[in-house]
Amino acid sequence: MAVKVDFALARRRMVENQIRCCKVLDPKIVELFATMPREAFVPESVRSLAYMEGRVPLPHGQEMLSPLQEAQILQALRLTPEDRVLEIGTGTGFLTALLAMLAREVVSCEIHAELAALARENLAAHGIENAKVIEVNAMDAAAMDAHPELAGPFDAIVIGAAVPEVPEHLLARLAEHGRLAVFLGEDPVVRLELWERKGESFIKLGLMETSLLPAEGIKKPRVLEF
């Protein structure tokens, strides 16, 4: 028997108990979370988990970012209506939609064809016309270079999975004064950080410690065996 959930009530509780209480107070961001139906971006089989603090599983062993992770990213990026955003890891498109509602354009990369197609459907269903989803392994520099839409510069970049370090080909796409939100480390200890480009250097700010699955598609160094 399906679990009946009052999603409007769950959404209000999520805003108060997961977002506001953790000092995410930007009115525009709070309003987005209060009005965007997160459950519509969650597979039906796990829709009852849409507003939980824990992990929401997606196809191909993926997971959605938590509401707090998403809110921290959005608040830290300080997006403007003129900004061009690159997102790594579309998932079902929820964060993509929120980014698009704050920025001029979002180009999002998803490694799994099924998730990319689902995200496109979700974005279209909610009238999001300034976000494009591209099926590509964003951890592969050559694969990224093959898509003209992914050429920089971008005013903001979001890497929505844990990486051991920021790939150089992604840093090269960040504009001067551009902001990068990235999860650094390895589960279960991952740091969400904000980087801001200042010439060839970066100002780095730690936002939170959290837990997150690693990014897919990272080439592992070859190990020589003797």
LINHUWO-V101144 format. One line per field, one symbol per residue. ss: DSSP state (~ for helix, > for strand, _ for the rest). burial: 1 if it has 9 or more other ideal C-beta (glycine too) atoms within 8 Angstrom, else 0. Layout:
# LINHUWO-V101144
ss: ???
burial: ???
This chain:
# LINHUWO-V101144
ss: ______~~~~~~~~~~~~~~~~____~~~~~~~~~__~~~~__~~~~~~______>>>~~~>>>__~~~~~~~~~~~______>>>>>_____~~~~~~~~~__>>>>>>__~~~~~~~~~~~~~_____>>>>>_____~~~~~__~~~___>>>>>>>>>>____~~~~__>>>>>>>>>>>>>__>>>>>>>>>>__>>>>>>>>>>___>____________
burial: 0000101001111111011101010000110110010110110001101110000101100111111111111111101000111111111111111111111011111111001101110110010100101101111100110010010011111111111001101110111001111111101001111111100000001011010101101100000000
